[in-house]
Amino acid sequence: MKYLVLLSAALAHSANAQNVFAHFMAQNSYSYAQSDWTNDMTTAQGIGIDGFALNIAANDYEVDRIVDAYAAAEALNFKLFYSFDMSYTWAQSDMVNIVMNHSSSSANFMWKDTLLVSTYSGETYGEDFWAGFKSALAAEGINITLAPAFTTYRDPSEASTLLSTFPSIDGFFNWWSWPADVDANLTTATDLAYQSAISSRSGPYIMGSLFLPVSPWQFKNLDGAGDWVEYSDTLWNYRWEQAVSDVKPDIVEIVTWNDYGESHYIGDINPNVDLGTQAPLYVDGFVHAAWRDVAQYYISWYKNGVAPTITKDEVVFWYRAWPKAITCSTGTLPRNAAFPEDAVFALAMLKDTATITLAIGSNEVNFTGGPGITMGSVPFPPEDSQIPYIEISRDGTKVVDTHGSMYINQEGCSYYNFNPFVGSVSE
């Protein structure tokens, strides 16, 4: 679906404008040509995303692929900034050189006439490291705004401690866009506390990671060392609502465009990306593209300050392929496996009042929605091998309907998978 996103290019990329970025895992660009970057960027631009935060893990092939990223971004007027993944080992000199590589590119996102640089983690490197990083760049004539995602800072009461411990930082990227191992929706307590604290500094408060924090999901099942699912059933809707109505940050960062292994990707699954041996077992076939339609609606709202007018009825729906209590033959039962609901979730974006029918097996739910956004759900049925049915009707007349593209099965699970399939139906 298409929503009109009204903002001039100058406003979209100037300080204090409302900007939206997607966290992009450069580690997954090994097989990328410039055309792959162009395709991803064009798709992102089409829903109002201004650029990518490039999550870079090492001074390796990623640096070479980013050359193509900058070339593609310059041609499209798409914006980029680095997000150094500090969970890996970094030499300060390598980071300085990487920032210098493209410091004069027109594709750089500028915050108050400085290059924006972010991170994932990095607090263990200490204040001297980050102060030295900024000074080394300044000595080369490159001034940056440093807005890291120091991930141990989640407790709202530690917001002032962050600033006193790290006087070199100019902004803050709150990574936490999922509940903290609880079966309850995420609140904005962390967002608001750190937003208030960082307001004394010169940089933006990046509500994101996800990695906002606006993220649609969180599930990982790799090697038994990092296997978890967070309570994400309606996260993609209510987190956007928090962004547009409550926090209203300088920057929204969607977590993520292409982190397939953690199941929060909204980009298309690139078949040329090597996902290893385990991630494909819960990623292949589980498309998330329709989540971008929801993002487009909220991005327009965030940038313009008002909910956009919906001109075409659409329902975006998502569901897992297995109930949470099933025993699978391989993989690891993830932490928090009891939290998700066994249900098909539907987000209706309606131009006028209509009835949404959700049916699967012997279960059926009807709810009224619109105009605007309304959510509903239907529980998994007891019957095996069932597929959801979704219908929009108005005044007793069917507008449009569809079935899901993946069956929900009660047995035969070969690998624990809490990654949802996402589909849509529109007139």
C-alpha positions as CSV (number, residue, x, y, z in Angstrom):
1,M,0.0,0.0,0.0
2,K,1.2,3.5,-0.6
3,Y,0.9,6.5,1.7
4,L,2.0,10.0,0.9
5,V,5.0,11.0,2.9
6,L,5.3,14.8,2.8
7,L,8.7,16.2,3.7
8,S,11.2,18.0,1.6
9,A,14.7,16.4,1.3
10,A,16.2,19.4,3.1
11,L,13.9,19.0,6.1
12,A,14.3,15.3,6.2
13,H,18.0,15.4,6.7
14,S,18.5,18.5,8.8
15,A,19.0,18.7,12.5
16,N,15.9,18.5,14.6
17,A,13.9,17.0,11.7
18,Q,12.1,13.7,12.2
19,N,14.4,11.1,10.7
20,V,13.9,7.3,10.3
21,F,16.7,4.9,9.9
22,A,16.9,1.1,9.7
23,H,19.6,-0.8,11.3
24,F,21.5,-2.7,8.6
25,M,23.8,-5.7,9.4
26,A,26.8,-5.1,7.2
27,Q,27.9,-8.6,8.2
28,N,25.2,-9.9,5.9
29,S,26.6,-8.0,2.8
30,Y,29.4,-10.5,2.0
31,S,27.7,-11.5,-1.3
32,Y,26.4,-8.0,-2.1
33,A,27.0,-6.2,-5.3
34,Q,26.1,-2.5,-5.6
35,S,22.8,-3.5,-7.2
36,D,21.8,-5.3,-4.0
37,W,22.4,-2.1,-2.0
38,T,20.4,-0.2,-4.5
39,N,17.5,-2.6,-4.3
40,D,17.5,-2.4,-0.5
41,M,17.8,1.3,-0.4
42,T,15.1,1.9,-3.0
43,T,12.7,-0.4,-1.1
44,A,13.4,1.4,2.2
45,Q,13.0,4.9,0.6
46,G,9.7,3.8,-0.8
47,I,8.2,3.6,2.7
48,G,9.8,6.8,4.0
49,I,13.1,5.5,5.5
50,D,15.8,8.1,5.2
51,G,18.8,5.8,5.5
52,F,20.6,2.9,7.1
53,A,22.6,2.7,10.3
54,L,25.5,0.4,9.1
55,N,26.2,-2.2,11.8
56,I,29.8,-3.0,11.2
57,A,31.5,-5.8,13.2
58,A,35.1,-5.9,11.9
59,N,37.7,-4.2,9.7
60,D,37.2,-6.9,7.0
61,Y,35.1,-7.5,3.9
62,E,32.4,-5.3,5.3
63,V,34.6,-2.2,4.7
64,D,34.9,-3.2,1.0
65,R,31.1,-3.7,0.7
66,I,30.4,-0.4,2.3
67,V,32.2,1.2,-0.7
68,D,29.4,0.0,-2.8
69,A,26.9,1.1,-0.2
70,Y,28.1,4.7,-0.3
71,A,28.1,4.6,-4.1
72,A,24.5,3.4,-4.2
73,A,23.4,5.9,-1.5
74,E,25.0,8.9,-3.2
75,A,23.0,8.1,-6.4
76,L,19.7,7.8,-4.5
77,N,20.2,10.7,-2.0
78,F,20.0,8.0,0.7
79,K,21.7,8.6,4.0
80,L,24.2,6.4,6.0
81,F,25.9,6.5,9.3
82,Y,28.1,3.9,11.1
83,S,27.0,1.9,14.0
84,F,30.1,0.1,15.3
85,D,29.3,-3.3,16.8
86,M,31.5,-3.1,19.9
87,S,30.6,-6.7,21.0
88,Y,33.5,-7.5,18.7
89,T,37.1,-6.4,19.3
90,W,38.0,-3.0,17.8
91,A,41.2,-1.0,17.5
92,Q,40.5,2.7,17.8
93,S,42.7,3.4,14.8
94,D,40.7,1.1,12.5
95,M,37.5,2.8,13.6
96,V,39.0,6.2,12.8
97,N,40.1,5.1,9.4
98,I,36.7,3.6,8.5
99,V,35.0,6.9,9.4
100,M,37.6,8.8,7.4
101,N,37.1,6.6,4.3
102,H,33.8,8.3,3.3
103,S,33.8,11.4,5.5
104,S,33.3,13.7,2.5
105,S,30.5,11.6,0.9
106,S,27.2,13.3,0.2
107,A,25.5,10.2,1.6
108,N,26.6,10.9,5.1
109,F,23.9,11.7,7.6
110,M,24.8,15.0,9.3
111,W,23.6,16.1,12.7
112,K,24.2,19.8,13.3
113,D,27.0,19.8,10.6
114,T,28.7,16.8,12.1
115,L,28.9,13.2,11.2
116,L,26.6,11.0,13.3
117,V,28.4,7.9,14.7
118,S,26.6,5.3,16.8
119,T,27.4,1.9,18.3
120,Y,26.0,-1.4,19.5
121,S,27.4,-1.7,23.0
122,G,30.9,-0.3,23.8
123,E,30.7,1.0,27.3
124,T,33.3,-1.5,28.5
125,Y,35.9,0.3,26.3
126,G,35.7,3.2,28.8
127,E,35.5,7.0,28.5
128,D,39.1,7.4,27.5
129,F,38.6,5.2,24.4
130,W,35.6,7.3,23.2
131,A,37.1,10.6,24.0
132,G,40.3,9.5,22.2
133,F,38.2,8.3,19.2
134,K,36.5,11.7,18.9
135,S,39.8,13.6,19.3
136,A,41.6,11.5,16.7
137,L,38.9,12.3,14.2
138,A,38.9,16.0,15.1
139,A,42.6,16.1,14.5
140,E,41.8,15.0,10.9
141,G,39.3,17.7,10.6
142,I,36.3,15.4,11.1
143,N,33.8,16.4,13.9
144,I,31.3,13.8,14.9
145,T,28.2,13.5,17.1
146,L,28.7,10.3,19.1
147,A,25.3,8.7,20.0
148,P,26.2,5.2,21.2
149,A,23.9,2.3,22.3
150,F,25.5,1.4,25.6
151,T,23.3,-1.6,26.2
152,T,23.9,-2.1,29.9
153,Y,22.1,1.2,30.5
154,R,18.5,0.2,30.6
155,D,17.4,1.1,34.1
156,P,15.8,4.5,34.1
157,S,17.5,5.4,37.3
158,E,21.0,5.1,35.7
159,A,20.4,7.8,33.1
160,S,22.3,10.5,35.0
161,T,25.1,8.0,35.7
162,L,25.5,7.4,32.0
163,L,26.2,11.1,31.4
164,S,28.6,11.5,34.3
165,T,30.5,8.4,33.3
166,F,30.8,9.3,29.7
167,P,31.2,13.0,29.2
168,S,32.3,12.5,25.6
169,I,29.0,11.3,24.3
170,D,26.6,13.7,22.6
171,G,23.5,11.6,22.3
172,F,22.2,8.2,23.1
173,F,20.7,5.3,21.2
174,N,18.4,3.3,23.4
175,W,18.8,-0.2,22.1
176,W,16.0,-1.7,24.1
177,S,12.9,-2.1,22.0
178,W,11.6,-5.3,23.5
179,P,10.3,-6.3,27.0
180,A,13.0,-7.4,29.4
181,D,12.2,-11.2,29.7
182,V,8.6,-10.5,30.9
183,D,5.3,-11.4,29.4
184,A,4.1,-7.7,29.4
185,N,4.3,-5.0,26.9
186,L,7.3,-2.6,26.9
187,T,6.8,0.7,28.6
188,T,8.5,4.0,27.7
189,A,10.1,4.4,31.1
190,T,13.6,3.9,29.8
191,D,13.1,6.0,26.7
192,L,11.8,9.0,28.6
193,A,14.4,8.8,31.3
194,Y,17.3,8.8,28.9
195,Q,15.7,11.3,26.6
196,S,15.4,13.7,29.4
197,A,18.9,13.1,30.6
198,I,20.5,13.5,27.2
199,S,18.7,16.7,26.4
200,S,21.5,18.6,28.0
201,R,23.9,17.3,25.4
202,S,24.1,18.4,21.7
203,G,23.2,15.2,20.0
204,P,20.0,13.3,19.2
205,Y,18.2,10.9,21.3
206,I,17.9,7.9,18.9
207,M,14.8,6.0,19.9
208,G,15.9,2.7,18.4
209,S,18.2,0.5,18.1
210,L,15.3,-1.9,17.6
211,F,17.9,-1.5,18.0
212,L,14.8,2.5,18.2
213,P,13.7,1.2,19.5
214,V,11.1,0.3,17.1
215,S,11.3,-3.4,16.4
216,P,8.7,-5.9,15.3
217,W,10.0,-9.1,16.9
218,Q,12.8,-10.8,18.8
219,F,13.6,-14.5,18.4
220,K,16.9,-16.3,18.0
221,N,17.8,-20.0,18.0
222,L,21.5,-20.4,17.2
223,D,24.0,-22.9,18.8
224,G,22.2,-23.2,22.1
225,A,24.2,-20.2,23.3
226,G,21.7,-17.4,22.5
227,D,18.3,-18.9,22.2
228,W,15.4,-16.6,23.3
229,V,12.1,-15.1,22.3
230,E,10.7,-11.9,23.7
231,Y,7.0,-11.0,24.1
232,S,6.5,-9.5,20.7
233,D,3.0,-10.4,19.6
234,T,1.7,-6.8,19.2
235,L,5.0,-5.0,19.5
236,W,5.1,-3.7,15.9
237,N,2.0,-1.7,16.5
238,Y,2.2,-0.4,20.1
239,R,5.9,0.5,19.8
240,W,5.2,2.7,16.8
241,E,2.3,4.3,18.8
242,Q,4.8,5.0,21.6
243,A,7.1,6.7,19.1
244,V,4.5,8.9,17.5
245,S,2.4,9.8,20.6
246,D,4.6,9.6,23.6
247,V,8.4,9.7,23.1
248,K,8.6,11.6,19.8
249,P,12.4,11.2,19.5
250,D,14.7,13.0,17.1
251,I,15.4,9.8,15.3
252,V,13.6,6.5,15.0
253,E,15.8,3.5,14.3
254,I,14.1,0.4,13.1
255,V,15.7,-2.7,14.4
256,T,16.2,-4.2,11.9
257,W,16.4,-4.2,8.1
258,N,18.2,-7.5,7.8
259,D,19.1,-9.2,11.0
260,Y,17.6,-12.5,10.0
261,G,19.1,-14.5,12.8
262,E,17.1,-12.5,15.4
263,S,13.9,-12.5,13.4
264,H,13.3,-8.8,13.4
265,Y,14.0,-8.1,9.8
266,I,11.6,-6.1,7.7
267,G,13.6,-6.2,4.5
268,D,13.2,-9.0,2.0
269,I,15.2,-12.2,2.5
270,N,18.1,-11.9,0.1
271,P,18.7,-15.5,-1.2
272,N,22.4,-14.8,-1.8
273,V,23.1,-14.1,1.9
274,D,24.8,-17.0,3.7
275,L,22.8,-17.5,6.9
276,G,24.8,-20.5,8.1
277,T,23.3,-23.8,8.9
278,Q,20.8,-23.0,11.6
279,A,19.2,-19.7,10.9
280,P,17.7,-20.9,7.6
281,L,15.7,-23.5,9.5
282,Y,13.6,-20.7,11.0
283,V,14.1,-17.9,8.4
284,D,13.5,-19.5,5.0
285,G,9.9,-19.0,3.9
286,F,9.1,-16.7,6.8
287,V,8.7,-13.4,4.9
288,H,8.2,-10.1,6.8
289,A,7.7,-7.8,3.9
290,A,4.1,-6.8,4.8
291,W,5.4,-5.3,8.1
292,R,6.8,-2.5,5.9
293,D,3.2,-1.4,5.1
294,V,2.6,-0.8,8.8
295,A,6.0,1.1,9.0
296,Q,5.0,3.3,6.1
297,Y,1.8,4.4,7.8
298,Y,3.6,5.2,11.1
299,I,6.6,6.8,9.4
300,S,4.3,9.3,7.7
301,W,2.6,10.0,11.0
302,Y,5.9,10.5,12.8
303,K,7.3,12.8,10.2
304,N,4.2,14.9,9.8
305,G,2.8,14.9,13.3
306,V,-0.6,13.6,12.2
307,A,-2.0,10.2,11.3
308,P,-2.1,9.9,7.5
309,T,-5.4,9.4,5.7
310,I,-5.9,5.8,4.7
311,T,-7.2,5.5,1.1
312,K,-7.2,1.7,0.7
313,D,-8.3,-1.1,3.1
314,E,-5.6,-3.5,4.2
315,V,-5.0,-6.1,6.9
316,V,-1.5,-7.1,7.8
317,F,-1.4,-10.4,9.7
318,W,1.3,-12.5,11.3
319,Y,1.5,-15.9,13.0
320,R,3.9,-18.7,14.0
321,A,3.7,-22.1,12.3
322,W,3.8,-24.1,15.6
323,P,2.2,-23.8,19.0
324,K,4.5,-22.9,21.8
325,A,4.1,-26.2,23.7
326,I,5.1,-28.4,20.8
327,T,8.2,-30.6,21.2
328,C,10.6,-30.3,18.2
329,S,13.2,-32.8,17.2
330,T,16.1,-30.4,17.0
331,G,17.1,-26.9,18.1
332,T,16.7,-25.4,21.6
333,L,13.5,-24.5,23.3
334,P,14.1,-20.7,23.6
335,R,14.1,-18.7,26.9
336,N,10.6,-17.2,27.5
337,A,8.9,-19.8,25.2
338,A,5.8,-19.6,27.4
339,F,5.3,-15.9,26.8
340,P,3.9,-15.6,23.2
341,E,0.3,-16.3,22.6
342,D,-0.8,-19.1,20.2
343,A,-2.8,-16.8,17.9
344,V,-3.0,-15.2,14.5
345,F,-2.6,-11.4,14.9
346,A,-4.2,-8.9,12.5
347,L,-3.6,-5.2,12.2
348,A,-6.4,-3.6,10.1
349,M,-5.6,-0.3,8.3
350,L,-9.1,0.9,7.2
351,K,-10.4,3.9,5.3
352,D,-13.8,3.5,7.0
353,T,-15.5,1.3,9.5
354,A,-15.5,-2.4,8.5
355,T,-15.7,-5.9,10.0
356,I,-12.6,-8.1,10.1
357,T,-13.1,-11.9,10.1
358,L,-10.3,-14.1,11.4
359,A,-10.9,-17.8,11.1
360,I,-8.7,-20.9,11.5
361,G,-10.0,-24.4,12.0
362,S,-12.9,-24.3,14.4
363,N,-12.0,-20.9,15.7
364,E,-13.4,-17.6,14.3
365,V,-13.3,-14.1,15.6
366,N,-15.0,-11.0,14.1
367,F,-14.1,-7.5,15.2
368,T,-15.1,-4.0,14.0
369,G,-12.3,-1.5,13.1
370,G,-11.6,1.7,11.4
371,P,-11.3,4.3,10.3
372,G,-7.6,4.0,11.1
373,I,-5.7,1.3,12.9
374,T,-7.3,-1.6,14.8
375,M,-5.8,-4.9,16.0
376,G,-7.4,-8.2,16.7
377,S,-6.5,-11.9,17.0
378,V,-7.8,-15.4,16.8
379,P,-6.4,-18.3,18.9
380,F,-4.8,-21.4,17.3
381,P,-7.3,-24.2,16.8
382,P,-6.9,-27.7,18.3
383,E,-7.0,-29.2,14.8
384,D,-3.8,-30.1,13.0
385,S,-2.6,-28.5,9.7
386,Q,-4.9,-25.5,9.5
387,I,-4.4,-22.2,7.6
388,P,-5.8,-18.8,8.6
389,Y,-8.5,-17.0,6.7
390,I,-8.8,-13.2,6.7
391,E,-11.7,-11.2,5.4
392,I,-12.6,-7.5,5.2
393,S,-16.3,-6.8,4.9
394,R,-18.4,-3.6,5.0
395,D,-22.2,-3.4,5.3
396,G,-22.5,-7.1,5.0
397,T,-20.6,-7.2,1.7
398,K,-17.1,-8.8,1.4
399,V,-14.5,-6.3,0.3
400,V,-11.6,-8.7,0.0
401,D,-10.3,-11.9,1.6
402,T,-7.3,-14.2,1.6
403,H,-5.7,-17.2,3.3
404,G,-2.3,-17.3,4.9
405,S,0.6,-18.9,3.0
406,M,1.7,-21.2,5.8
407,Y,-0.1,-23.9,7.7
408,I,-0.2,-24.1,11.5
409,N,0.7,-27.7,12.6
410,Q,0.3,-29.4,15.9
411,E,2.9,-32.1,15.3
412,G,6.0,-32.9,13.2
413,C,8.2,-29.9,14.3
414,S,11.8,-30.5,13.2
415,Y,13.3,-27.2,14.7
416,Y,12.1,-24.8,17.4
417,N,10.8,-21.8,15.5
418,F,9.1,-18.7,17.0
419,N,9.7,-16.6,13.9
420,P,6.3,-15.4,12.4
421,F,5.1,-15.5,8.9
422,V,3.8,-12.1,7.9
423,G,1.2,-11.6,5.1
424,S,-1.4,-9.0,4.0
425,V,-4.6,-8.6,2.1
426,S,-5.8,-5.4,0.5
427,E,-8.5,-4.2,-1.9
